[in-house]
Amino acid sequence: MMKSILPWIAAVMASCQDLPQRMPTLPESTSAAMRPSEEEPRVASDEGLGKAYLIHPGDELRFVVLGQPDLSFDARVPADGAIDYPLIGRLRLAGRTPEEARGELAERLGKDYLAAPEVSIFVKEYARRYVYILGAVSAPREYEVPNGGFVTLLQIITRSGGFLEDAAKHSVSIFRRREEGSPGRMTISVNVRQIQEGLDRDPTLLPGDIVFVPAREKVYVLGQVARPGAFVVDADHGLTAHQAISLAGGFTRIANDANVRLIRRDQKGARMLYVLNLANVANGRPEDDVPLQPGDLLFVPESFF
């Protein structure tokens, strides 16, 4: 990332003579404005997820119809999620609870073939099922869901070693397959901070879910500061130019703090160049400070006097 912004410095230095001498009024800083997205709208929650086990392709089921040995057998659920059951034909299993499948089977057998059939369906052997976690966690990879059990978002984050320091806990995404026959995945946006604070529930993950933990947005401070580098923009409080300079250790002795260059990309990707007088901020004029946006670059030139 740092390599990709280095060419900006040369552009700034080449353009210094033509830069405006005062920072124009800037729009309110929002990460959404800086990152227009073409992805589908996110859903606010995963309402309706219960704790009942859902049959999964690869599970081996045992069917028992009391007094009917020809209708009692074991069968593994195929990839398409349905089997051909004697007498009644196609029976959909995947994505349903054993009780839902049992109810349909009993109803269809009782309609045309048996009087008040006593039917049982239970899982004899569970298929191996996985969820995946990627992004700003210590050990991003696939994790197996316990046989017949459940795993929640916080549990899988713990199993992955926890968040990295720059993880955006407020903006975790769960990518989930849509219902059978629907293309693509749906996106569930989760604020893990609220879950940890008891303000929201910990969602149950489904087999095949992909959890993505993004890194928090950063700004870059280069030039005549003590510690040039990338600095995280706090999701709750934001970051101003003067605060970013402080995070970078402050100005060096030869810094020109009255002519700090701000390089910003607009929504169309065009580069905008501004000059900030941060000496005024240090001298008691906080209104001259500027809120930064994700991806901004501050360059502090050397003073010639």
FENMO-V937103 format. One record per residue. N is the residue number from 1. NEAR is the number of other C-alpha atoms within 10 Angstrom. Layout:
# FENMO-V937103
n;near
N;NEAR
N;NEAR
This chain:
# FENMO-V937103
n;near
1;6
2;9
3;7
4;7
5;12
6;11
7;10
8;15
9;17
10;10
11;12
12;19
13;12
14;10
15;11
16;16
17;9
18;9
19;15
20;12
21;14
22;12
23;17
24;10
25;7
26;9
27;9
28;11
29;16
30;14
31;15
32;11
33;14
34;18
35;13
36;10
37;9
38;6
39;8
40;9
41;11
42;14
43;12
44;11
45;14
46;15
47;8
48;6
49;11
50;10
51;9
52;13
53;15
54;17
55;24
56;22
57;19
58;18
59;22
60;19
61;20
62;16
63;21
64;19
65;18
66;12
67;11
68;12
69;10
70;9
71;15
72;17
73;11
74;15
75;16
76;20
77;20
78;15
79;11
80;11
81;19
82;16
83;17
84;10
85;14
86;12
87;11
88;12
89;11
90;11
91;16
92;18
93;23
94;22
95;16
96;16
97;17
98;19
99;16
100;13
101;20
102;19
103;14
104;13
105;22
106;18
107;15
108;16
109;19
110;14
111;12
112;10
113;11
114;13
115;10
116;11
117;18
118;15
119;20
120;18
121;20
122;17
123;18
124;14
125;14
126;18
127;18
128;15
129;19
130;16
131;18
132;20
133;23
134;17
135;18
136;21
137;23
138;16
139;17
140;19
141;13
142;17
143;16
144;13
145;20
146;12
147;11
148;16
149;10
150;15
151;18
152;15
153;20
154;17
155;14
156;20
157;19
158;14
159;15
160;19
161;12
162;17
163;18
164;15
165;12
166;18
167;19
168;22
169;21
170;18
171;18
172;21
173;20
174;24
175;18
176;18
177;17
178;12
179;11
180;10
181;6
182;8
183;9
184;11
185;15
186;18
187;22
188;19
189;20
190;25
191;17
192;20
193;15
194;14
195;16
196;13
197;9
198;10
199;11
200;14
201;15
202;18
203;19
204;15
205;24
206;19
207;19
208;15
209;17
210;22
211;24
212;19
213;25
214;18
215;19
216;19
217;19
218;19
219;19
220;22
221;23
222;20
223;20
224;23
225;24
226;16
227;17
228;19
229;16
230;19
231;20
232;21
233;21
234;13
235;15
236;7
237;7
238;16
239;21
240;16
241;24
242;22
243;16
244;21
245;25
246;14
247;18
248;20
249;13
250;18
251;17
252;15
253;11
254;14
255;19
256;20
257;24
258;17
259;22
260;22
261;26
262;22
263;21
264;20
265;16
266;12
267;12
268;9
269;9
270;8
271;11
272;11
273;18
274;19
275;20
276;25
277;20
278;21
279;17
280;15
281;18
282;13
283;8
284;9
285;11
286;12
287;8
288;17
289;19
290;22
291;16
292;25
293;25
294;24
295;21
296;18
297;25
298;25
299;24
300;25
301;21
302;17
303;13
304;7
305;6
